[in-house]
Amino acid sequence: MIIIAALIGGLILGIIFFGGLWITVRKTLGTNYAAIWMLGSALIRTAVVLTGFYFISQGSLPRLLVSVTGFIAARFLVLRVTKKFEEKQFLSTESRHL
């Protein structure tokens, strides 16, 4: 049961990290302060993820490995969801221009 919780925790951390990265990149496209946004976002996302791994693992290597596996799996999940979102947004923009 603890291993499943570690996996879910890793998934949540991955969604926070990679979802936050996607939001940051989209936000920086229209601002003059892109470097500040990127640096601030990277520091906050990294601090949240490292703190999360610390509390999830509690010094246990198997829990840490399982949570990192969930974190990596979340990367693919976020990539898939954001790709579909981008395609849907692109198609709706294309239909307005026709």
Rosetta constraint file for C-alpha pairs under 8 A:
AtomPair CA 1 CA 5 HARMONIC 6.38 0.50
AtomPair CA 2 CA 6 HARMONIC 6.19 0.50
AtomPair CA 2 CA 63 HARMONIC 7.85 0.50
AtomPair CA 3 CA 7 HARMONIC 6.23 0.50
AtomPair CA 3 CA 62 HARMONIC 7.98 0.50
AtomPair CA 3 CA 63 HARMONIC 6.06 0.50
AtomPair CA 3 CA 66 HARMONIC 6.82 0.50
AtomPair CA 4 CA 8 HARMONIC 6.21 0.50
AtomPair CA 5 CA 9 HARMONIC 5.97 0.50
AtomPair CA 6 CA 10 HARMONIC 6.10 0.50
AtomPair CA 6 CA 56 HARMONIC 6.02 0.50
AtomPair CA 6 CA 57 HARMONIC 7.44 0.50
AtomPair CA 6 CA 63 HARMONIC 5.81 0.50
AtomPair CA 6 CA 64 HARMONIC 7.50 0.50
AtomPair CA 6 CA 66 HARMONIC 6.16 0.50
AtomPair CA 6 CA 67 HARMONIC 4.95 0.50
AtomPair CA 6 CA 70 HARMONIC 7.95 0.50
AtomPair CA 7 CA 11 HARMONIC 6.23 0.50
AtomPair CA 7 CA 66 HARMONIC 5.43 0.50
AtomPair CA 7 CA 67 HARMONIC 4.68 0.50
AtomPair CA 7 CA 68 HARMONIC 7.80 0.50
AtomPair CA 7 CA 69 HARMONIC 7.05 0.50
AtomPair CA 7 CA 70 HARMONIC 4.94 0.50
AtomPair CA 7 CA 71 HARMONIC 7.97 0.50
AtomPair CA 8 CA 12 HARMONIC 6.21 0.50
AtomPair CA 8 CA 67 HARMONIC 7.34 0.50
AtomPair CA 8 CA 70 HARMONIC 6.59 0.50
AtomPair CA 9 CA 13 HARMONIC 6.19 0.50
AtomPair CA 9 CA 52 HARMONIC 7.83 0.50
AtomPair CA 9 CA 56 HARMONIC 6.98 0.50
AtomPair CA 9 CA 67 HARMONIC 6.30 0.50
AtomPair CA 9 CA 70 HARMONIC 7.39 0.50
AtomPair CA 10 CA 14 HARMONIC 6.05 0.50
AtomPair CA 10 CA 53 HARMONIC 7.55 0.50
AtomPair CA 10 CA 66 HARMONIC 7.45 0.50
AtomPair CA 10 CA 67 HARMONIC 4.05 0.50
AtomPair CA 10 CA 68 HARMONIC 5.81 0.50
AtomPair CA 10 CA 69 HARMONIC 6.98 0.50
AtomPair CA 10 CA 70 HARMONIC 4.39 0.50
AtomPair CA 10 CA 71 HARMONIC 4.46 0.50
AtomPair CA 10 CA 74 HARMONIC 7.86 0.50
AtomPair CA 11 CA 15 HARMONIC 6.15 0.50
AtomPair CA 11 CA 67 HARMONIC 7.27 0.50
AtomPair CA 11 CA 70 HARMONIC 4.45 0.50
AtomPair CA 11 CA 71 HARMONIC 4.86 0.50
AtomPair CA 11 CA 72 HARMONIC 7.73 0.50
AtomPair CA 11 CA 73 HARMONIC 6.79 0.50
AtomPair CA 11 CA 74 HARMONIC 5.14 0.50
AtomPair CA 12 CA 16 HARMONIC 6.19 0.50
AtomPair CA 12 CA 71 HARMONIC 7.38 0.50
AtomPair CA 12 CA 74 HARMONIC 7.54 0.50
AtomPair CA 13 CA 17 HARMONIC 6.06 0.50
AtomPair CA 13 CA 48 HARMONIC 7.83 0.50
AtomPair CA 13 CA 49 HARMONIC 5.79 0.50
AtomPair CA 13 CA 52 HARMONIC 6.95 0.50
AtomPair CA 13 CA 71 HARMONIC 6.14 0.50
AtomPair CA 14 CA 18 HARMONIC 5.85 0.50
AtomPair CA 14 CA 19 HARMONIC 7.75 0.50
AtomPair CA 14 CA 49 HARMONIC 7.84 0.50
AtomPair CA 14 CA 70 HARMONIC 7.19 0.50
AtomPair CA 14 CA 71 HARMONIC 4.23 0.50
AtomPair CA 14 CA 72 HARMONIC 6.72 0.50
AtomPair CA 14 CA 73 HARMONIC 7.68 0.50
AtomPair CA 14 CA 74 HARMONIC 4.92 0.50
AtomPair CA 14 CA 75 HARMONIC 6.17 0.50
AtomPair CA 15 CA 19 HARMONIC 5.28 0.50
AtomPair CA 15 CA 20 HARMONIC 7.70 0.50
AtomPair CA 15 CA 71 HARMONIC 7.59 0.50
AtomPair CA 15 CA 74 HARMONIC 5.59 0.50
AtomPair CA 15 CA 75 HARMONIC 7.07 0.50
AtomPair CA 15 CA 78 HARMONIC 6.44 0.50
AtomPair CA 16 CA 20 HARMONIC 5.63 0.50
AtomPair CA 16 CA 45 HARMONIC 7.40 0.50
AtomPair CA 17 CA 21 HARMONIC 6.19 0.50
AtomPair CA 17 CA 45 HARMONIC 5.49 0.50
AtomPair CA 17 CA 46 HARMONIC 7.49 0.50
AtomPair CA 17 CA 49 HARMONIC 7.01 0.50
AtomPair CA 18 CA 22 HARMONIC 6.21 0.50
AtomPair CA 18 CA 74 HARMONIC 7.75 0.50
AtomPair CA 18 CA 75 HARMONIC 6.16 0.50
AtomPair CA 18 CA 78 HARMONIC 6.59 0.50
AtomPair CA 19 CA 23 HARMONIC 6.24 0.50
AtomPair CA 19 CA 78 HARMONIC 6.33 0.50
AtomPair CA 20 CA 24 HARMONIC 6.01 0.50
AtomPair CA 20 CA 41 HARMONIC 7.52 0.50
AtomPair CA 20 CA 45 HARMONIC 7.18 0.50
AtomPair CA 21 CA 25 HARMONIC 6.18 0.50
AtomPair CA 21 CA 41 HARMONIC 7.40 0.50
AtomPair CA 21 CA 42 HARMONIC 7.78 0.50
AtomPair CA 22 CA 26 HARMONIC 6.30 0.50
AtomPair CA 22 CA 82 HARMONIC 7.90 0.50
AtomPair CA 23 CA 27 HARMONIC 6.05 0.50
AtomPair CA 24 CA 28 HARMONIC 6.06 0.50
AtomPair CA 24 CA 37 HARMONIC 6.93 0.50
AtomPair CA 24 CA 38 HARMONIC 6.66 0.50
AtomPair CA 24 CA 41 HARMONIC 6.83 0.50
AtomPair CA 25 CA 29 HARMONIC 6.54 0.50
AtomPair CA 25 CA 38 HARMONIC 7.64 0.50
AtomPair CA 26 CA 30 HARMONIC 7.87 0.50
AtomPair CA 27 CA 31 HARMONIC 7.19 0.50
AtomPair CA 28 CA 32 HARMONIC 7.83 0.50
AtomPair CA 28 CA 33 HARMONIC 7.26 0.50
AtomPair CA 28 CA 34 HARMONIC 4.79 0.50
AtomPair CA 28 CA 37 HARMONIC 6.67 0.50
AtomPair CA 28 CA 38 HARMONIC 7.53 0.50
AtomPair CA 29 CA 34 HARMONIC 7.36 0.50
AtomPair CA 33 CA 37 HARMONIC 6.34 0.50
AtomPair CA 34 CA 38 HARMONIC 6.07 0.50
AtomPair CA 35 CA 39 HARMONIC 6.04 0.50
AtomPair CA 36 CA 40 HARMONIC 5.89 0.50
AtomPair CA 37 CA 41 HARMONIC 5.87 0.50
AtomPair CA 38 CA 42 HARMONIC 5.99 0.50
AtomPair CA 39 CA 43 HARMONIC 6.19 0.50
AtomPair CA 40 CA 44 HARMONIC 6.17 0.50
AtomPair CA 41 CA 45 HARMONIC 5.90 0.50
AtomPair CA 42 CA 46 HARMONIC 5.90 0.50
AtomPair CA 43 CA 47 HARMONIC 6.05 0.50
AtomPair CA 44 CA 48 HARMONIC 6.15 0.50
AtomPair CA 45 CA 49 HARMONIC 6.17 0.50
AtomPair CA 46 CA 50 HARMONIC 6.02 0.50
AtomPair CA 47 CA 51 HARMONIC 6.00 0.50
AtomPair CA 48 CA 52 HARMONIC 6.00 0.50
AtomPair CA 49 CA 53 HARMONIC 6.12 0.50
AtomPair CA 50 CA 54 HARMONIC 6.14 0.50
AtomPair CA 51 CA 55 HARMONIC 6.35 0.50
AtomPair CA 52 CA 56 HARMONIC 6.00 0.50
AtomPair CA 53 CA 57 HARMONIC 5.84 0.50
AtomPair CA 53 CA 64 HARMONIC 6.66 0.50
AtomPair CA 53 CA 67 HARMONIC 7.18 0.50
AtomPair CA 53 CA 68 HARMONIC 7.98 0.50
AtomPair CA 54 CA 58 HARMONIC 6.09 0.50
AtomPair CA 54 CA 59 HARMONIC 7.58 0.50
AtomPair CA 56 CA 63 HARMONIC 6.97 0.50
AtomPair CA 56 CA 64 HARMONIC 7.01 0.50
AtomPair CA 56 CA 67 HARMONIC 7.42 0.50
AtomPair CA 57 CA 61 HARMONIC 6.81 0.50
AtomPair CA 57 CA 62 HARMONIC 7.82 0.50
AtomPair CA 57 CA 63 HARMONIC 4.95 0.50
AtomPair CA 57 CA 64 HARMONIC 4.69 0.50
AtomPair CA 57 CA 67 HARMONIC 7.71 0.50
AtomPair CA 58 CA 63 HARMONIC 7.96 0.50
AtomPair CA 59 CA 64 HARMONIC 7.95 0.50
AtomPair CA 60 CA 64 HARMONIC 6.32 0.50
AtomPair CA 61 CA 65 HARMONIC 6.12 0.50
AtomPair CA 62 CA 66 HARMONIC 6.16 0.50
AtomPair CA 63 CA 67 HARMONIC 6.07 0.50
AtomPair CA 64 CA 68 HARMONIC 6.11 0.50
AtomPair CA 65 CA 69 HARMONIC 6.16 0.50
AtomPair CA 66 CA 70 HARMONIC 6.34 0.50
AtomPair CA 67 CA 71 HARMONIC 6.14 0.50
AtomPair CA 68 CA 72 HARMONIC 6.19 0.50
AtomPair CA 69 CA 73 HARMONIC 6.16 0.50
AtomPair CA 70 CA 74 HARMONIC 6.11 0.50
AtomPair CA 71 CA 75 HARMONIC 6.68 0.50
AtomPair CA 72 CA 76 HARMONIC 7.08 0.50
AtomPair CA 73 CA 77 HARMONIC 6.44 0.50
AtomPair CA 74 CA 78 HARMONIC 5.95 0.50
AtomPair CA 75 CA 79 HARMONIC 6.05 0.50
AtomPair CA 76 CA 80 HARMONIC 6.11 0.50
AtomPair CA 77 CA 81 HARMONIC 6.24 0.50
AtomPair CA 78 CA 82 HARMONIC 5.92 0.50
AtomPair CA 79 CA 83 HARMONIC 5.94 0.50
AtomPair CA 80 CA 84 HARMONIC 6.33 0.50
AtomPair CA 81 CA 85 HARMONIC 6.22 0.50
AtomPair CA 82 CA 86 HARMONIC 6.03 0.50
AtomPair CA 83 CA 87 HARMONIC 6.13 0.50
AtomPair CA 84 CA 88 HARMONIC 6.08 0.50
AtomPair CA 85 CA 89 HARMONIC 6.10 0.50
AtomPair CA 86 CA 90 HARMONIC 5.98 0.50
AtomPair CA 87 CA 91 HARMONIC 6.07 0.50
AtomPair CA 88 CA 92 HARMONIC 6.22 0.50
AtomPair CA 89 CA 93 HARMONIC 6.23 0.50
AtomPair CA 90 CA 94 HARMONIC 6.10 0.50
AtomPair CA 91 CA 95 HARMONIC 6.19 0.50
AtomPair CA 92 CA 96 HARMONIC 6.49 0.50
AtomPair CA 93 CA 97 HARMONIC 6.62 0.50
AtomPair CA 94 CA 98 HARMONIC 6.58 0.50
